[in-house]
Amino acid sequence: MSAPSGGVNCEEIAEFQLMEAHASRDKVIKNCIAQTSAIVNTLQEQREKDLNDLTLLKQIRKEQTKLKWMQSELNVEEVVNDRSWKVFNERCRVHFKPPKKE
């Protein structure tokens, strides 16, 4: 007996749209966090050499603010992911059960 067409669509949505999209966004955000953290560390090292450089201090604060924003974006991404799976499960639970998250 073949799977109902709804099952195929639900499986495609789960595997290609939800899982891959979430993994892709998560990877991009974490990459940005890593790069910005490296910039903050470099600026802080430079600041230790010249404590009177106010321009450097402003740069550090700007990058730290950006870093905090990116970290909060990870939290937003998690909420979006959870809500997406909730809607998916409500609509597709009869047709397809996605694998458990690790």
N, CA, C and O atoms as a GROMACS GRO file, in nm:
protein
  408
    1MET      N    1   0.085  -0.118   0.000
    1MET     CA    2   0.000   0.000   0.000
    1MET      C    3   0.089   0.123   0.000
    1MET      O    4   0.181   0.133   0.081
    2SER      N    5   0.063   0.217  -0.088
    2SER     CA    6   0.148   0.335  -0.098
    2SER      C    7   0.105   0.439   0.005
    2SER      O    8  -0.008   0.441   0.053
    3ALA      N    9   0.201   0.527   0.036
    3ALA     CA   10   0.175   0.632   0.134
    3ALA      C   11   0.082   0.736   0.074
    3ALA      O   12   0.090   0.763  -0.046
    4PRO      N   13  -0.006   0.794   0.153
    4PRO     CA   14  -0.094   0.898   0.101
    4PRO      C   15  -0.012   1.019   0.059
    4PRO      O   16   0.096   1.044   0.114
    5SER      N   17  -0.063   1.094  -0.037
    5SER     CA   18   0.012   1.210  -0.086
    5SER      C   19   0.043   1.309   0.026
    5SER      O   20   0.147   1.375   0.022
    6GLY      N   21  -0.045   1.320   0.124
    6GLY     CA   22  -0.020   1.409   0.238
    6GLY      C   23   0.105   1.367   0.313
    6GLY      O   24   0.180   1.452   0.363
    7GLY      N   25   0.128   1.236   0.322
    7GLY     CA   26   0.245   1.186   0.391
    7GLY      C   27   0.374   1.224   0.321
    7GLY      O   28   0.472   1.260   0.386
    8VAL      N   29   0.372   1.218   0.189
    8VAL     CA   30   0.490   1.256   0.112
    8VAL      C   31   0.518   1.405   0.130
    8VAL      O   32   0.632   1.445   0.153
    9ASN      N   33   0.414   1.486   0.121
    9ASN     CA   34   0.432   1.630   0.138
    9ASN      C   35   0.480   1.663   0.279
    9ASN      O   36   0.568   1.748   0.296
   10CYS      N   37   0.426   1.597   0.377
   10CYS     CA   38   0.467   1.622   0.515
   10CYS      C   39   0.613   1.581   0.535
   10CYS      O   40   0.688   1.650   0.603
   11GLU      N   41   0.652   1.469   0.476
   11GLU     CA   42   0.790   1.424   0.490
   11GLU      C   43   0.885   1.523   0.423
   11GLU      O   44   0.991   1.555   0.478
   12GLU      N   45   0.848   1.572   0.306
   12GLU     CA   46   0.931   1.671   0.236
   12GLU      C   47   0.942   1.799   0.318
   12GLU      O   48   1.050   1.856   0.329
   13ILE      N   49   0.832   1.843   0.374
   13ILE     CA   50   0.834   1.964   0.456
   13ILE      C   51   0.926   1.943   0.577
   13ILE      O   52   1.007   2.030   0.608
   14ALA      N   53   0.913   1.830   0.643
   14ALA     CA   54   0.993   1.803   0.762
   14ALA      C   55   1.141   1.798   0.729
   14ALA      O   56   1.222   1.864   0.794
   15GLU      N   57   1.176   1.720   0.626
   15GLU     CA   58   1.317   1.698   0.596
   15GLU      C   59   1.383   1.817   0.527
   15GLU      O   60   1.494   1.855   0.562
   16PHE      N   61   1.315   1.874   0.430
   16PHE     CA   62   1.381   1.975   0.347
   16PHE      C   63   1.353   2.118   0.389
   16PHE      O   64   1.438   2.205   0.375
   17GLN      N   65   1.235   2.141   0.440
   17GLN     CA   66   1.204   2.279   0.473
   17GLN      C   67   1.232   2.310   0.619
   17GLN      O   68   1.294   2.412   0.649
   18LEU      N   69   1.188   2.226   0.709
   18LEU     CA   70   1.207   2.256   0.851
   18LEU      C   71   1.348   2.222   0.900
   18LEU      O   72   1.418   2.308   0.952
   19MET      N   73   1.388   2.097   0.883
   19MET     CA   74   1.518   2.053   0.936
   19MET      C   75   1.635   2.128   0.872
   19MET      O   76   1.722   2.181   0.941
   20GLU      N   77   1.636   2.131   0.739
   20GLU     CA   78   1.749   2.194   0.670
   20GLU      C   79   1.751   2.345   0.691
   20GLU      O   80   1.858   2.403   0.710
   21ALA      N   81   1.635   2.407   0.687
   21ALA     CA   82   1.631   2.552   0.707
   21ALA      C   83   1.679   2.589   0.847
   21ALA      O   84   1.756   2.684   0.864
   22HIS      N   85   1.633   2.515   0.947
   22HIS     CA   86   1.675   2.544   1.084
   22HIS      C   87   1.826   2.524   1.099
   22HIS      O   88   1.896   2.607   1.157
   23ALA      N   89   1.875   2.413   1.047
   23ALA     CA   90   2.019   2.384   1.057
   23ALA      C   91   2.101   2.492   0.987
   23ALA      O   92   2.205   2.534   1.037
   24SER      N   93   2.054   2.535   0.873
   24SER     CA   94   2.125   2.638   0.796
   24SER      C   95   2.129   2.771   0.872
   24SER      O   96   2.235   2.833   0.884
   25ARG      N   97   2.015   2.815   0.922
   25ARG     CA   98   2.010   2.942   0.997
   25ARG      C   99   2.093   2.933   1.125
   25ARG      O  100   2.164   3.027   1.160
   26ASP      N  101   2.083   2.820   1.193
   26ASP     CA  102   2.159   2.800   1.317
   26ASP      C  103   2.309   2.810   1.288
   26ASP      O  104   2.383   2.874   1.363
   27LYS      N  105   2.352   2.747   1.181
   27LYS     CA  106   2.494   2.750   1.144
   27LYS      C  107   2.541   2.892   1.111
   27LYS      O  108   2.649   2.933   1.153
   28VAL      N  109   2.461   2.966   1.038
   28VAL     CA  110   2.497   3.102   1.000
   28VAL      C  111   2.507   3.191   1.124
   28VAL      O  112   2.604   3.266   1.140
   29ILE      N  113   2.408   3.182   1.211
   29ILE     CA  114   2.409   3.265   1.333
   29ILE      C  115   2.531   3.231   1.419
   29ILE      O  116   2.599   3.320   1.469
   30LYS      N  117   2.557   3.102   1.437
   30LYS     CA  118   2.673   3.062   1.519
   30LYS      C  119   2.804   3.105   1.456
   30LYS      O  120   2.899   3.139   1.527
   31ASN      N  121   2.812   3.103   1.324
   31ASN     CA  122   2.932   3.150   1.255
   31ASN      C  123   2.952   3.300   1.279
   31ASN      O  124   3.064   3.344   1.305
   32CYS      N  125   2.845   3.376   1.271
   32CYS     CA  126   2.852   3.520   1.298
   32CYS      C  127   2.895   3.546   1.443
   32CYS      O  128   2.974   3.637   1.469
   33ILE      N  129   2.843   3.468   1.535
   33ILE     CA  130   2.880   3.482   1.676
   33ILE      C  131   3.030   3.455   1.694
   33ILE      O  132   3.098   3.529   1.764
   34ALA      N  133   3.079   3.350   1.630
   34ALA     CA  134   3.221   3.316   1.642
   34ALA      C  135   3.309   3.427   1.585
   34ALA      O  136   3.410   3.464   1.645
   35GLN      N  137   3.271   3.481   1.470
   35GLN     CA  138   3.350   3.588   1.408
   35GLN      C  139   3.348   3.715   1.493
   35GLN      O  140   3.451   3.779   1.512
   36THR      N  141   3.231   3.750   1.543
   36THR     CA  142   3.220   3.871   1.624
   36THR      C  143   3.292   3.853   1.757
   36THR      O  144   3.352   3.948   1.808
   37SER      N  145   3.289   3.734   1.814
   37SER     CA  146   3.363   3.707   1.938
   37SER      C  147   3.513   3.725   1.915
   37SER      O  148   3.584   3.780   1.999
   38ALA      N  149   3.560   3.678   1.802
   38ALA     CA  150   3.703   3.693   1.769
   38ALA      C  151   3.740   3.841   1.754
   38ALA      O  152   3.846   3.884   1.799
   39ILE      N  153   3.652   3.918   1.693
   39ILE     CA  154   3.676   4.062   1.678
   39ILE      C  155   3.680   4.128   1.815
   39ILE      O  156   3.769   4.209   1.842
   40VAL      N  157   3.586   4.095   1.902
   40VAL     CA  158   3.583   4.152   2.038
   40VAL      C  159   3.711   4.117   2.112
   40VAL      O  160   3.770   4.204   2.177
   41ASN      N  161   3.755   3.993   2.104
   41ASN     CA  162   3.879   3.953   2.172
   41ASN      C  163   3.999   4.030   2.120
   41ASN      O  164   4.084   4.074   2.198
   42THR      N  165   4.008   4.046   1.989
   42THR     CA  166   4.119   4.121   1.929
   42THR      C  167   4.117   4.266   1.975
   42THR      O  168   4.220   4.322   2.012
   43LEU      N  169   3.999   4.326   1.973
   43LEU     CA  170   3.987   4.466   2.017
   43LEU      C  171   4.022   4.481   2.165
   43LEU      O  172   4.085   4.579   2.204
   44GLN      N  173   3.981   4.385   2.246
   44GLN     CA  174   4.013   4.392   2.389
   44GLN      C  175   4.164   4.379   2.413
   44GLN      O  176   4.218   4.445   2.501
   45GLU      N  177   4.230   4.296   2.335
   45GLU     CA  178   4.376   4.285   2.345
   45GLU      C  179   4.443   4.417   2.308
   45GLU      O  180   4.538   4.461   2.373
   46GLN      N  181   4.392   4.480   2.202
   46GLN     CA  182   4.446   4.611   2.161
   46GLN      C  183   4.419   4.716   2.269
   46GLN      O  184   4.503   4.802   2.295
   47ARG      N  185   4.304   4.708   2.329
   47ARG     CA  186   4.266   4.805   2.434
   47ARG      C  187   4.358   4.793   2.555
   47ARG      O  188   4.392   4.894   2.617
   48GLU      N  189   4.398   4.671   2.589
   48GLU     CA  190   4.489   4.652   2.702
   48GLU      C  191   4.622   4.720   2.680
   48GLU      O  192   4.688   4.760   2.776
   49LYS      N  193   4.663   4.734   2.556
   49LYS     CA  194   4.790   4.800   2.522
   49LYS      C  195   4.777   4.952   2.527
   49LYS      O  196   4.875   5.022   2.551
   50ASP      N  197   4.656   5.003   2.504
   50ASP     CA  198   4.634   5.148   2.502
   50ASP      C  199   4.500   5.180   2.567
   50ASP      O  200   4.398   5.192   2.499
   51LEU      N  201   4.502   5.195   2.700
   51LEU     CA  202   4.379   5.219   2.775
   51LEU      C  203   4.318   5.357   2.749
   51LEU      O  204   4.203   5.380   2.784
   52ASN      N  205   4.392   5.448   2.688
   52ASN     CA  206   4.343   5.583   2.662
   52ASN      C  207   4.273   5.597   2.528
   52ASN      O  208   4.222   5.705   2.497
   53ASP      N  209   4.269   5.493   2.449
   53ASP     CA  210   4.209   5.500   2.316
   53ASP      C  211   4.057   5.484   2.326
   53ASP      O  212   4.005   5.373   2.335
   54LEU      N  213   3.987   5.598   2.324
   54LEU     CA  214   3.841   5.598   2.338
   54LEU      C  215   3.772   5.544   2.212
   54LEU      O  216   3.664   5.487   2.221
   55THR      N  217   3.833   5.563   2.098
   55THR     CA  218   3.776   5.510   1.973
   55THR      C  219   3.771   5.359   1.980
   55THR      O  220   3.674   5.297   1.937
   56LEU      N  221   3.876   5.300   2.032
   56LEU     CA  222   3.882   5.155   2.047
   56LEU      C  223   3.775   5.106   2.145
   56LEU      O  224   3.712   5.003   2.124
   57LEU      N  225   3.756   5.180   2.252
   57LEU     CA  226   3.653   5.145   2.350
   57LEU      C  227   3.514   5.148   2.286
   57LEU      O  228   3.432   5.060   2.312
   58LYS      N  229   3.488   5.249   2.203
   58LYS     CA  230   3.360   5.259   2.134
   58LYS      C  231   3.341   5.140   2.039
   58LYS      O  232   3.232   5.085   2.029
   59GLN      N  233   3.448   5.102   1.970
   59GLN     CA  234   3.442   4.987   1.880
   59GLN      C  235   3.410   4.859   1.956
   59GLN      O  236   3.329   4.777   1.912
   60ILE      N  237   3.475   4.843   2.071
   60ILE     CA  238   3.451   4.723   2.153
   60ILE      C  239   3.304   4.717   2.194
   60ILE      O  240   3.240   4.613   2.182
   61ARG      N  241   3.253   4.828   2.243
   61ARG     CA  242   3.113   4.832   2.286
   61ARG      C  243   3.017   4.803   2.171
   61ARG      O  244   2.918   4.732   2.188
   62LYS      N  245   3.048   4.857   2.054
   62LYS     CA  246   2.965   4.833   1.936
   62LYS      C  247   2.965   4.684   1.901
   62LYS      O  248   2.859   4.627   1.875
   63GLU      N  249   3.082   4.622   1.901
   63GLU     CA  250   3.092   4.480   1.869
   63GLU      C  251   3.027   4.392   1.977
   63GLU      O  252   2.967   4.289   1.946
   64GLN      N  253   3.039   4.433   2.103
   64GLN     CA  254   2.976   4.358   2.211
   64GLN      C  255   2.823   4.364   2.199
   64GLN      O  256   2.754   4.265   2.225
   65THR      N  257   2.772   4.480   2.160
   65THR     CA  258   2.628   4.494   2.140
   65THR      C  259   2.583   4.404   2.025
   65THR      O  260   2.480   4.338   2.034
   66LYS      N  261   2.661   4.403   1.919
   66LYS     CA  262   2.630   4.316   1.805
   66LYS      C  263   2.632   4.170   1.847
   66LYS      O  264   2.547   4.092   1.805
   67LEU      N  265   2.729   4.133   1.930
   67LEU     CA  266   2.741   3.996   1.978
   67LEU      C  267   2.618   3.957   2.062
   67LEU      O  268   2.563   3.848   2.045
   68LYS      N  269   2.575   4.045   2.150
   68LYS     CA  270   2.456   4.017   2.232
   68LYS      C  271   2.333   4.002   2.145
   68LYS      O  272   2.248   3.916   2.171
   69TRP      N  273   2.322   4.085   2.042
   69TRP     CA  274   2.209   4.077   1.950
   69TRP      C  275   2.208   3.941   1.880
   69TRP      O  276   2.103   3.878   1.867
   70MET      N  277   2.324   3.897   1.834
   70MET     CA  278   2.333   3.767   1.765
   70MET      C  279   2.300   3.652   1.859
   70MET      O  280   2.237   3.554   1.818
   71GLN      N  281   2.344   3.662   1.982
   71GLN     CA  282   2.312   3.557   2.079
   71GLN      C  283   2.163   3.552   2.108
   71GLN      O  284   2.105   3.444   2.124
   72SER      N  285   2.100   3.668   2.114
   72SER     CA  286   1.954   3.669   2.135
   72SER      C  287   1.884   3.616   2.010
   72SER      O  288   1.776   3.558   2.020
   73GLU      N  289   1.945   3.634   1.895
   73GLU     CA  290   1.888   3.581   1.771
   73GLU      C  291   1.884   3.428   1.773
   73GLU      O  292   1.793   3.367   1.717
   74LEU      N  293   1.981   3.368   1.839
   74LEU     CA  294   1.979   3.222   1.856
   74LEU      C  295   1.857   3.179   1.936
   74LEU      O  296   1.794   3.078   1.905
   75ASN      N  297   1.825   3.256   2.039
   75ASN     CA  298   1.705   3.226   2.119
   75ASN      C  299   1.578   3.242   2.036
   75ASN      O  300   1.486   3.161   2.046
   76VAL      N  301   1.573   3.347   1.955
   76VAL     CA  302   1.459   3.369   1.867
   76VAL      C  303   1.446   3.252   1.770
   76VAL      O  304   1.336   3.202   1.746
   77GLU      N  305   1.557   3.209   1.715
   77GLU     CA  306   1.557   3.098   1.620
   77GLU      C  307   1.502   2.971   1.686
   77GLU      O  308   1.428   2.895   1.622
   78GLU      N  309   1.537   2.949   1.810
   78GLU     CA  310   1.487   2.831   1.881
   78GLU      C  311   1.335   2.838   1.899
   78GLU      O  312   1.266   2.738   1.884
   79VAL      N  313   1.284   2.956   1.932
   79VAL     CA  314   1.139   2.974   1.947
   79VAL      C  315   1.069   2.951   1.813
   79VAL      O  316   0.967   2.882   1.807
   80VAL      N  317   1.124   3.008   1.707
   80VAL     CA  318   1.066   2.990   1.574
   80VAL      C  319   1.066   2.842   1.536
   80VAL      O  320   0.967   2.791   1.483
   81ASN      N  321   1.176   2.774   1.564
   81ASN     CA  322   1.186   2.632   1.533
   81ASN      C  323   1.082   2.551   1.611
   81ASN      O  324   1.013   2.465   1.555
   82ASP      N  325   1.071   2.579   1.740
   82ASP     CA  326   0.973   2.507   1.823
   82ASP      C  327   0.830   2.529   1.774
   82ASP      O  328   0.751   2.435   1.767
   83ARG      N  329   0.799   2.653   1.740
   83ARG     CA  330   0.663   2.684   1.693
   83ARG      C  331   0.637   2.619   1.557
   83ARG      O  332   0.526   2.571   1.530
   84SER      N  333   0.739   2.618   1.471
   84SER     CA  334   0.723   2.555   1.339
   84SER      C  335   0.694   2.407   1.354
   84SER      O  336   0.607   2.353   1.286
   85TRP      N  337   0.766   2.341   1.445
   85TRP     CA  338   0.743   2.197   1.466
   85TRP      C  339   0.607   2.172   1.529
   85TRP      O  340   0.543   2.070   1.502
   86LYS      N  341   0.562   2.264   1.614
   86LYS     CA  342   0.431   2.247   1.676
   86LYS      C  343   0.322   2.250   1.568
   86LYS      O  344   0.233   2.165   1.566
   87VAL      N  345   0.330   2.348   1.478
   87VAL     CA  346   0.232   2.358   1.369
   87VAL      C  347   0.244   2.236   1.278
   87VAL      O  348   0.143   2.179   1.237
   88PHE      N  349   0.367   2.198   1.246
   88PHE     CA  350   0.388   2.081   1.161
   88PHE      C  351   0.322   1.958   1.222
   88PHE      O  352   0.251   1.885   1.154
   89ASN      N  353   0.346   1.936   1.351
   89ASN     CA  354   0.290   1.819   1.418
   89ASN      C  355   0.138   1.822   1.420
   89ASN      O  356   0.072   1.719   1.409
   90GLU      N  357   0.081   1.941   1.436
   90GLU     CA  358  -0.065   1.953   1.435
   90GLU      C  359  -0.122   1.917   1.298
   90GLU      O  360  -0.229   1.856   1.290
   91ARG      N  361  -0.053   1.955   1.193
   91ARG     CA  362  -0.104   1.934   1.057
   91ARG      C  363  -0.067   1.798   0.998
   91ARG      O  364  -0.142   1.741   0.919
   92CYS      N  365   0.048   1.746   1.036
   92CYS     CA  366   0.102   1.628   0.966
   92CYS      C  367   0.117   1.503   1.052
   92CYS      O  368   0.164   1.401   1.002
   93ARG      N  369   0.080   1.508   1.177
   93ARG     CA  370   0.106   1.394   1.264
   93ARG      C  371   0.042   1.265   1.215
   93ARG      O  372   0.092   1.156   1.244
   94VAL      N  373  -0.066   1.274   1.141
   94VAL     CA  374  -0.133   1.155   1.088
   94VAL      C  375  -0.051   1.094   0.974
   94VAL      O  376  -0.051   0.972   0.956
   95HIS      N  377   0.017   1.178   0.897
   95HIS     CA  378   0.085   1.134   0.775
   95HIS      C  379   0.232   1.099   0.795
   95HIS      O  380   0.285   1.011   0.728
   96PHE      N  381   0.298   1.168   0.887
   96PHE     CA  382   0.443   1.151   0.899
   96PHE      C  383   0.488   1.189   1.039
   96PHE      O  384   0.445   1.290   1.094
   97LYS      N  385   0.573   1.107   1.095
   97LYS     CA  386   0.629   1.135   1.227
   97LYS      C  387   0.779   1.160   1.207
   97LYS      O  388   0.852   1.067   1.170
   98PRO      N  389   0.827   1.284   1.230
   98PRO     CA  390   0.969   1.312   1.209
   98PRO      C  391   1.056   1.240   1.312
   98PRO      O  392   1.009   1.207   1.421
   99PRO      N  393   1.181   1.217   1.277
   99PRO     CA  394   1.272   1.155   1.374
   99PRO      C  395   1.293   1.247   1.494
   99PRO      O  396   1.283   1.370   1.482
  100LYS      N  397   1.322   1.187   1.608
  100LYS     CA  398   1.346   1.264   1.730
  100LYS      C  399   1.473   1.346   1.714
  100LYS      O  400   1.569   1.304   1.649
  101LYS      N  401   1.473   1.466   1.775
  101LYS     CA  402   1.593   1.550   1.777
  101LYS      C  403   1.695   1.488   1.870
  101LYS      O  404   1.660   1.428   1.972
  102GLU      N  405   1.821   1.505   1.834
  102GLU     CA  406   1.928   1.450   1.920
  102GLU      C  407   1.973   1.550   2.021
  102GLU      O  408   2.062   1.522   2.101
   0.00000   0.00000   0.00000
